[in-house]
Amino acid sequence: RMGAVYEGKGDMDSAIAEYVKVLSEPGEGRDTVSKRLAQLSRRKGLADKITAAYQRAHTAAPDDWELIIGYANYQSEREHEADALAMLRAEVANTNNVEFLETVRDLFRAILRPEDEQQVITRLTQAARDEREAMMYRLQLAAFLERHNQVDPAIAIIDKLVAEYPTNIGVVEES
């Protein structure tokens, strides 16, 4: 709401700063702000100001993965899907945040990006916080590979899990 107030007063820098703050809040507010920022980005010079405001916010809170998702939504709203995907891929490669990775995995699954989904699941196997999570993500990767007709790599993952955890009931059931 403050963004709209600043915008009404003609203070676009403050409006953009307020809108960018909302990008880190999941839900309808983020969706509304993403659309408004996309509309504003069509005005001369405002796209650069939006990018700069995002960069400042991201620098101030580099672990705020919701902000990253929000900015990707903004990029998508302005029909810059390639930029959004590139940014998400880069973040996936450089993070160990399991919540972020799971969110992006689900996003890639929803928009039918199997190669990106596989990258995220692979990253999740590396970022797992404990042995149980590591097994779970490796099983997810095997299931993903099987669904995408890559049976031999899927079997190799299951065989390796069985060799490492021969008495684990979940692994035994999956095998």
Legacy VTK file of the C-alpha trace (Angstrom):
# vtk DataFile Version 3.0
C-alpha trace
ASCII
DATASET POLYDATA
POINTS 175 float
0.000 0.000 0.000
2.836 2.371 0.759
4.153 1.807 -2.743
0.858 2.991 -4.197
0.914 6.038 -1.904
4.431 6.978 -3.030
3.475 6.318 -6.627
0.464 8.631 -6.255
2.791 11.356 -4.999
5.101 10.846 -7.958
7.968 9.474 -5.816
8.792 6.482 -8.014
12.049 5.609 -6.243
10.273 5.182 -2.912
7.363 3.390 -4.578
9.688 0.892 -6.234
11.573 0.330 -2.975
8.282 -0.433 -1.206
7.109 -2.729 -3.989
10.396 -4.643 -3.965
10.031 -5.246 -0.214
6.789 -7.114 -0.925
8.498 -9.470 -3.401
9.772 -11.461 -0.415
6.240 -12.098 0.865
4.596 -15.150 -0.692
0.954 -14.901 -1.655
-1.403 -12.498 -3.353
0.592 -9.431 -2.346
3.642 -10.717 -4.195
1.575 -11.531 -7.264
-0.010 -8.073 -7.291
3.333 -6.327 -6.827
4.997 -8.451 -9.518
2.307 -7.374 -11.973
2.552 -3.718 -10.949
6.332 -3.705 -11.235
6.023 -5.330 -14.669
3.693 -2.515 -15.712
6.051 0.112 -14.325
9.056 -1.493 -16.016
7.614 -0.457 -19.390
8.153 3.192 -18.490
11.437 4.682 -19.549
14.213 4.114 -17.005
12.088 2.296 -14.435
13.208 -1.237 -15.319
16.761 -0.275 -14.337
15.500 1.289 -11.102
13.561 -1.870 -10.271
16.636 -4.005 -10.924
18.770 -1.715 -8.764
16.210 -1.814 -5.930
16.156 -5.613 -6.109
19.957 -5.759 -6.084
20.074 -3.559 -2.979
17.467 -5.699 -1.224
19.237 -8.914 -2.237
22.604 -7.584 -1.083
21.088 -6.556 2.260
19.480 -9.990 2.747
21.288 -12.545 0.547
19.624 -15.471 2.340
16.097 -14.202 1.639
15.174 -16.843 -0.908
11.568 -15.626 -1.037
12.872 -12.345 -2.498
14.621 -14.309 -5.242
11.410 -16.175 -6.048
9.510 -12.873 -6.057
11.977 -11.261 -8.442
11.729 -14.289 -10.731
7.948 -13.851 -10.679
8.408 -10.201 -11.644
10.689 -11.199 -14.530
8.115 -13.711 -15.686
5.310 -11.132 -15.476
7.262 -8.830 -17.741
7.733 -11.735 -20.155
11.433 -12.189 -19.467
11.161 -15.883 -18.662
14.685 -16.589 -19.893
16.091 -14.070 -17.404
13.999 -15.557 -14.591
15.140 -19.093 -15.436
18.789 -18.071 -15.715
18.656 -16.315 -12.342
16.989 -19.316 -10.675
19.498 -21.730 -12.216
22.390 -19.619 -10.914
20.871 -19.455 -7.435
20.289 -23.226 -7.432
23.935 -23.850 -8.260
25.117 -21.606 -5.413
22.833 -22.446 -2.490
22.422 -25.120 0.124
19.056 -23.803 1.297
16.784 -26.844 1.133
13.548 -24.813 1.386
14.563 -22.684 -1.591
15.639 -25.721 -3.586
12.387 -27.569 -2.874
10.375 -24.505 -3.910
12.301 -24.138 -7.155
12.033 -27.886 -7.834
8.259 -27.641 -7.529
8.231 -24.517 -9.697
10.251 -26.205 -12.448
7.958 -29.243 -12.265
4.891 -26.995 -12.575
6.237 -25.164 -15.634
7.437 -28.406 -17.242
11.188 -27.811 -17.160
12.455 -31.381 -16.566
16.131 -30.610 -17.201
16.007 -27.839 -14.596
14.005 -30.002 -12.201
16.680 -32.690 -12.470
19.400 -30.121 -11.723
17.553 -29.034 -8.577
16.941 -32.595 -7.354
20.620 -33.365 -7.900
21.503 -30.230 -5.927
19.130 -31.339 -3.157
21.007 -34.636 -2.860
24.162 -32.597 -2.228
22.550 -30.078 0.127
20.724 -32.611 2.292
20.965 -31.758 5.986
21.106 -35.347 7.213
21.310 -38.935 6.059
17.538 -39.392 5.911
17.117 -36.363 3.638
19.981 -37.543 1.445
18.270 -40.903 0.966
14.931 -39.234 0.268
16.370 -36.945 -2.411
18.327 -39.759 -4.013
15.095 -41.763 -4.208
13.362 -38.721 -5.727
16.131 -38.475 -8.306
15.767 -42.160 -9.159
11.995 -41.763 -9.525
12.490 -38.668 -11.693
14.929 -40.511 -13.949
12.566 -43.460 -14.249
9.652 -41.158 -15.204
11.837 -39.668 -17.935
12.850 -43.014 -19.439
16.342 -43.015 -17.939
15.942 -46.409 -16.332
19.602 -47.453 -16.151
20.741 -44.364 -14.170
17.696 -44.784 -11.898
18.591 -48.420 -11.232
22.192 -47.410 -10.524
21.021 -44.950 -7.846
18.788 -47.582 -6.226
21.551 -50.209 -6.361
23.958 -47.788 -4.689
21.419 -46.998 -1.972
20.829 -50.722 -1.347
24.579 -51.277 -1.090
24.944 -48.393 1.390
21.764 -49.118 3.404
20.958 -52.832 3.025
18.776 -52.919 6.145
16.830 -49.680 5.612
13.218 -50.688 5.077
12.425 -47.672 2.831
15.373 -48.364 0.562
14.593 -52.092 0.474
10.932 -51.360 -0.438
11.957 -48.967 -3.206
14.432 -51.449 -4.648
LINES 1 176
175 0 1 2 3 4 5 6 7 8 9 10 11 12 13 14 15 16 17 18 19 20 21 22 23 24 25 26 27 28 29 30 31 32 33 34 35 36 37 38 39 40 41 42 43 44 45 46 47 48 49 50 51 52 53 54 55 56 57 58 59 60 61 62 63 64 65 66 67 68 69 70 71 72 73 74 75 76 77 78 79 80 81 82 83 84 85 86 87 88 89 90 91 92 93 94 95 96 97 98 99 100 101 102 103 104 105 106 107 108 109 110 111 112 113 114 115 116 117 118 119 120 121 122 123 124 125 126 127 128 129 130 131 132 133 134 135 136 137 138 139 140 141 142 143 144 145 146 147 148 149 150 151 152 153 154 155 156 157 158 159 160 161 162 163 164 165 166 167 168 169 170 171 172 173 174
